[in-house]
Structures are given as C-alpha cells and as structure tokens.
C-alpha cells in the first residue's frame, strides 16, 4: 500500500473516531456532566482521542497479519453517569451519540460524492476513495459499537433500557467486556477453524448489518 492509498484510509478513520468520541462528550455536557469538557475531550482535535496502541498499532498489526476482522479503539471519553440529570435515561443518549454521529458522517460522505465531478481531475480519484472509505468506516464503527456488550455503546444502551433484573448482570461484566469481545472476534473463530466450523458469527452479523445500512445510505443519497 502506497502512502497515498494509506491516506485514503487513515484520514476517514481519524475523522470517524474523533467525531465519535467528541459526540459522546458533547451530549454528556448537554445532559449535565462536564467531565469530558473539563478534560478537553469535547474536541475535534484527533490527538485528544487517539490511543497509540488501540488506534494505530493494533489495527496496523491486524492488517499485517491479514486478519479477517479489523479491530481498534480510541481513548474512551470519560463520563460520570451519576452527574447526568437522569442517569438511566441520559446514559442511553450519551451512548447513542457516537454511533449516531458516525451514521451522520457516512450520509454526509455519500452526499459529497455528487461534488466530486466538479473537482480538478488530479484530485478526483483520491477524494472519491476517501469518501467511499468514509462511508464504509463510519457505518462499520457505528454497527460494531452497537453490539450489546459493555463497554461498547450498545451495551450501555442495553443497560439503560433493560429492566434491572437484566441490566445489573449485564453492567457487571463491563470490566471484562473487552476480553470477551477479543475472544468472540478472534479466539472463537480460530477454534472454529481447528474444528472445521465457521464460528465467525459476530463478524458476519456486523458485515451483513453494515452492508444493509450502506445500501440504504447509497439509495437515500441518490448514488445507487
């Protein structure tokens, strides 16, 4: 991959994670928690949100290893849920803000395709690739984060919406959520390969849902 090609992935990724995390902080501020604001995390400065290992080294390593699933993460925006005016309800809105921002960015990128034809020929292909990758990355990030497992956004939405009898045990697994996620995404499929069984269930679900959303965005924005 040349540096020019790499830039068409790096730029959309940085924008996607930066706006995702900033959206969490902004909505938390709107509902009464200024923790992220005081720490400078309600910002479109990528350096505020990039995690050296999770955002750069881990995805690069998976690319080099030709992993079937690309995985990474940014520094999570700190939210003091007890400071929210209605913690149970407002937690849901704070969690939805990140994926919601990514879907909005995907729609904007798809709409921007209509402007590519007006660019100088030198830039058309590079800009088009950036926009294509922006749609893909933002939709994947939104769908992946909505998996119902804390500390992912979908897990926090589930905790906020489920009755206490289900919400409490789900919230209790948050400290182990990333380990469970890594096991489901990588270790279980590896075991399945040894057994001759396809156990990449989560990857396939994310792919199918993401594909359906991308198709809908393409049609909605007149690119179909």
N, C-alpha and C positions, 0 to 999 in steps of 0.2 A: 504494500500500500504506500503510495507516494504521500508526501506531506500535504499536497493539495487535496487528495482524496480523503486523507485523515481529517482535514479541517472540516469537511462536509459532515462528519460525524461528531467531532469534538465540539463545534460551535452549537449545534442543536442540543447536545447533551448538557452543556454548561447552562444554556438558557433555560432548558426544561427543569433542571434541578434547582436553579437559583430562584426562578419564579414560583416553583412548587413550595419551597421552604419559606420564602417571603410571604406567600399567601397564608400559610399557617399562622405566622407571627402577626400578620395584619388583622386577620379575623379574630385571633385571640385578644388583640388590643381592642377591637371593636366591642367585644363581649366582656371587657373588664380586666383582663390580665395583661399587664405591661412588662412582663418578664423579658420577652424577646425584644421588645422596644428598648428597654434599658441596656440590654447587652449588645445592641446594634445589629440584631438579626432580622429586623424588618427592613431589609435592604436588597437592592438588585446588584450589589457587589458580589460577584461569584466567590471571592476569597473569603467571604464571611460564612459560606456554606460548604465549600469543598473539603472533603476529608481526604487527606493524601493517600491513605490506603484504600478506603472504600470507593472513592470516586475515580481514582487514577490507576493505582497498582493492581487492584483486584480485577477490574474489567480487562485491563491490558493482559494480565496473566491468563485469564479465561480465553481471550482472543488467540493468544499464542498457543494455548493448548487445544484450540479448535473445539471448545466446549459447545454443546448443543443449546446451552442456555446462558445468556449474558446476564450477569448479576453485579450490582454495585449499590452504593448508598452514599448519601451526603450526611453532614453533621445534622442530627435532628434539631429542630427549633425547640428550645425549652418552653414548656407551657405549664404553668401552675394551675391545674384544673380547679383547685379549691378557690382560686381568686376569681374565677368566672362567675358571673351573676347567677346563672343557673347551671351548675357544673354538669349535671347529667345531660341536659339538652344541649348546652353550648359546646360540650366536648364533641358532639356529633358534627356541628357546623365547622368547628376548627379542623377536625379530621377530614371533612369533605372538601375543604378549601384547596388543599394541594392537588388532588386528582381533578377537581373542577377546573382549576387553573390550567392543568395540562390539556384537558379537553378543549378549553377555550383557545389555547395556543395552537393546538392541532387544527382547529377550524380556521384560525387566522392565517396559518401557513398555507392551508388549502386554498383559501380565498386569494392569497398573494400570488398564486400560480397565474392568475389572469393578468398580472402585471409583468410577468417575465418577458413576454413578447416585445415589450417596449424598451427593454434593456439593450445596450450595445452587444453585438454578437460575442464579444470576448468573454462576457460575464454570464451569458445565458445558461450554459451548462452547469457552471459552478453554483449559481443561485438556485437553479432548479433542483439540483441534488440536495442542497441544504434544506429546501422546502420539503422535498419528498421525505428526507430523513427526519425532519422535524415532526411531520405528521406521524410517522411510524414510532419514533422515540416517545413522543408525548402520550400517544394512545397506550403504548406498552407500559409506560410508567404509571399511568392512571389505573389501568386494569390490574397490574401487578400489585399496586399499593392497596387496592380494594379487596385483596384476599382477606378473609375474615379471621386473621390471626394477629393478635397484638405482638409487637408494637406497630405493625402496619396500620395504615389509616382505616382499612376495612375492619380490622379487629376492634379499633376504638369505636367505630360506628356501631358495630355489633354490641359492644359492651353498653353503649349508650341507649340502644333500642330494645335489647332483650330484657325480659323480667329478671329480677335479682337472682332467682334460683339458677339461672343460666349465665347471667352476666358476671357474677362473682368468681366462679371457677375459671371462666374464660379470661378475666382480668388477671387472675393469679398466675397464669402461665406466661405473662409478658416478659419476665426476666429470662425465660428460656425460649422465647419466640424466635429469635434469630437462629439459634441452634436447631430448632425444629424445622425452620424454613430451609436451612442449608441441607439438612438430612433429606427432606422431601424433594428438594430440587436436584441434588447431586448423588447422595449416598444410596437412596432407594432405587433410582434409575440404574446406578452401577450394579446393584444387587440383582436387579431385574435382568440386566444383560448377561450376568453369570448364569441365571436360571432360564434364560431364553424367553423371558416375558417382558413386554413393554410396560414399565411402571412409571413412565414419564407423564403421569396423569395431569399434574398441575401445569406443566409446560404446555401440554396440548390444550387444556382449558383456557389458559391465558392467550395462546395463539388463536384459538377459534373465536373467542370473545373479541380480541383485538381486531381480528380480520373483519368481523361483522361491523364493528364500530367504524373502522377505516372506510369500509364500503359505504356506510351511511353518510359519513362526512364527505366523501368524494361526490356522491349523488347530491347531497344537500348544497354543496358549493358549486355545482354545475361543472364538475370536472369529469363526470362519468361519460 
